Structure formats: structure tokens, C-alpha cells
Amino acid sequence: MLSSVHRPVHSGRLRARSGLAAMLVACAATTACTVANSDSTGDAGEAGDSLRIVLDQEPPTLEPCEASLTSTGVVTRSNISEPLIERDPTTGELEPLLATAWEQVSDTEWRMDVRDDVSFHDGAAFTAEDAAFSIDRAVNNSALACNVDGYVFGDQELGLEVVDDTTFTITTETPDPILPLRLSFIEVVPRTTSTEAKVREPVGTGPYAVAAWDTGVSITLHRHEDYWGEAPSFSRVRYVWRTESSVRAAMIATDEADLATGLNPEDATPENSLPYPNNETTALRLDGREAPLDDIRVRRAIDLAIDRHGIVDALFDGQALPAAQLVPEGVVGHNADLTVGEADPDTARALVEEAAADGVPVDREITLIARNGQFPKVAETAEALQYQLSQVGLSVRIQMADTAAHLEYQLRPFPEDVGPVALLIMHGNQAGDAGFTTSQYLLSDGPQSTFGTPELDERIAEADQAADDDRQDAFAGVFAEQNESLAQYAYLAHMQGLLGISPRVSYEPNSATGDELRLADVRPER
């Protein structure tokens, strides 16, 4: 029996801040005060039956097969479109949504049963044919290049056969013990959806349908009155976007928005925000193909030089946990035995000197690349890392990059002839299973891995075929081995998100909130 959804109870709001907090209090005291250049959502002071959300960026698309991208999924997932199976972000349990049941009938074949009482926004009935089509479109259509294909399914091909209106089968190339979890990333679309081009405004089965998208201004959704499930509280949802965290926070205070994503710690007060673990881990990825980073002593020295506790306290305002691996607690494979000690610059300096004595060019300049807006105070974090590495005898220069430039370094094929690079990454494991992390970041030829070892590759492959407790133990061993024999990553912190929230609504954020803000869970405050 699959368990019902349980939402976390928040344990406390953030302490008050000075500066902006005072401004917000002053603004809240007058009905005439609005935020300069905020371009209100249009419902300030009289929101009525509308839910008003301010995002940190405009979604590039609402294409369902791109919903594993945070900027798309936060609007699309389980709101406009829905998956067959949904993962409870609190318990990790898989729960039926458009599917009613699933069964592994052989090592490589699964049987799926789907609901018979669902219709799409355009009135067409949802059947097993639509479910199979959606999987085929997202996973098997290489021309469409859906993000969910490479990230979730690793470019594998799936065999699909429709048995009848409520049943279909899926055949995998090799045994896949977590196929139902992977399917939770597939958003279902009608079989009439284009397979040659991605759609900007999708038709789905969700509780909301797209009413309008005014490019650069807003996205409006309206409640799908023929929704098969429980009707959401708000009949209308309007999204706007503002790049400045301070503006998003002020829009909460002045009743111009009900929810605001991605607040910075300095903009958060006990009155305007709730913290939540967001499954994001920050780390330095060290390019082991280039000297001096090709020497494990230098990579170990970088790991030992970083004062994680100091960075978390001083720059992240305590709203994070120092990290010793790429996934936080709660993800299958997290290794509880990997702990974070204090920085040890003396040992780090000795390792650098030992490498130098053996001819390693430790004075070669390392480029530390970070992305603008990657997380709050990212530039200050880069500067702190630069200073800490310089204290152990390494030469580091900082290069701040926009998203496009950062992606060139993040994904294969990597730039050539750029020298040694330490890339500041932020990895989010929304799925809750280490297989999605290791396939991307630890395999020798992983899309976001610069190097590896045959031994670690073999351990990852074995772990990915395991299930239940064996899977947990196997991936925990992989993370321990990466730290011991590879040291490709110098971890910083498991991050925490801050969601702005007005007193007009009730919502408990969870670890999935930054990736899929489920509108049905937001209710008017009584």
C-alpha cells in the first residue's frame, strides 16, 4: 500500500534582519506604499480569488519534457501537467497519480495501469496511449533533446506497448530497479502533441491550464474546472518575475505577491519567509585533467583548506549545512559516516609543498569559475575560497560567468586549452536517489564529470542495479570511495531555500518546493 502525502511542519521562521526589514515594516504601515519598479501583479490589496507568485526569473518554456529544469518545473510540474507517479518529497514514497498501479513482471518489463476518469484541458480523454506517447516523446525522441532524457534516463531506449485504454507495458534495455522513480519525471501530454518541436504552452491534465503568457511580463493560469482530482483553492494564478531578491521580498510586504521564490538571507524576516531544505549542494569541481589539479595531493589540499563552517556562518547566514558529499540527508545513498571537520590549512600547505617538491607546477594559476546569481553571495563565496586557497600556496583567479558561459564549463564537451579550472557548481538531486548524481558527476564519462577511474565506474554500475537497502549501502560506498581515491570535488554546503510568503496564504515548503511548487498545496489563510 502506498502511503498518503504528508507535509512537513515548519519548525520556526527566520530571525529578523535590519535595513530592509525596517523598510518593509514602514511600507506595510501604509496602503499607499508600493515597490518602486516592481510592476505589481495587478492584484495588490484586492487579491480576491487569485494567487500571486513572483519568481526570480521568467521560465524559458513550459514544455513538459523540460520540467526537470527548475525554472520550468516550478510552474509546470503537477500544476499544468502531471506525471503518472509522484514522489512525496517528505517521505520519499512513490504514490499513484495518473497511474493507479505498477508492477515489475520481469527483469526488464513493467506493467502500468492508468486512470480512466481523466481529461486533458482541451477535453480529450486521457488513456494509456497518451501515457506511452508521452514517455516515448520525452525519452526515445533524440531529435527533441528533452532534458529529462539525458538527466533522468541516461539516453536509454524504452520499449512501449499499449495493451488497452488503461494498460501499457514498458521494456527497458537492462534491469532498472528504479524505473517508477524515473517515470515520476515524465509529465503527460496528449498524443496529438508535436514530436518535432517543443511546445511553449502545453496542454496537460493538471489542476490549472495556461490562460495567457505575456512574454517578459507575466504568465496566467486558470483553474481547470473539469479536473479529475480535488479542486485547488484559487481560481486564478499569476506569475511575474523580478531578478532582485529585495524587490521580491518587498512585494510580499506590500501585498503585491503571496509567494516569492529564492529570497536571499539578508532579505528574509520572520514575517515574510520560510526556510526549507532544497536538496542543492554547492561544491568545487576540480578538473583533474590539468596540472596542478591532476595531482590528488593538490586536490586534497584544496579540500582541507576550505573553511566550510566559516562560509556557512558568515556568508550563508547559517542557512545551510557544511557538506562532505554531493547529496544531502534524505537521498538514497547519502553516507552518514562522511562528516565535515575543521579546515586544516597546515596539512593542506604541507601537501602542496610535497607536490611541488616532486615537480608539480603548484604555482600555475587555477581559474575559479562561478555563475552570477548562482546562489546568494556567490561572488563573496568565490573571494573567500580564493583567499583560503592562497593561504596554502595555490594561485587562484576568479572568473564570474553568466549562465551560458558557465554551462560551457559544466557540461561535456568541456572547453580545451583553458588551463586548470575549479568550477563552482550547485547540484540538486530532486529525485532522491544517488543514481542521478553519480551518473552525471562521478562516472569517468559522465556529462558533468571531468575524469574518473574504471574501479569507481564499476562500483557505480553495480550500485545502480541494486535495490532497497543494498542500493543505499552501495551508493554510500561510492561516495566514500570518491572522497578517498578520486577527490574530484571539494564540497561546500547543503543549501537551504527561502520562500517568501504573505500572511494571506498557508503553505508548508518542502525539499521539492524550489523545483515544483505545487499550487494545490497553497490555501487561503483562514
Secondary structure, 3 states (H helix, E strand, C coil): CCCCCCCCCCCCCCCCCCCHHHHHHHHHCCCCCCCCCCCCCCCCCCCCCEEEEEECCCCCCCCHHHCCCHHHHHHHECCCECECEEECCCCCCEEECCEEEEEEEECCEEEEEECCCCECCCCCECCHHHHHHHHHHHHHCCCCCCHHHHHHHCCCCEEEEEEECCEEEEEECCCCCCHHHHHCCCECCCCCCCCCCCCCCCCCCCCEEEEEEECCCEEEEEECCCCCCCCCCCCEEEEEECCCHHHHHHHHHCCCCCEECCCCHHHCCCCCEEEEEEEEEEEEEECCCCCCCCCHHHHHHHHHHCCHHHHHHHCCCCCEEECCCCCCCCCECCCCCCCCCCCCHHHHHHHHHHHHHCCCCCCCCEEEEEECCCCCCHHHHHHHHHHHHHCCCCCEEEEEECHHHHHHHHCCCCCCCCCCEEEEEEEECCCCECHHHHHHHCCCCCCCCCCCCHHHHHHHHHHHCCCHHHHHHHHHHHHHHHHHHHCCEEEEEEEEEEEEECCCEECCCCCCCCCCCCHHHCEECC
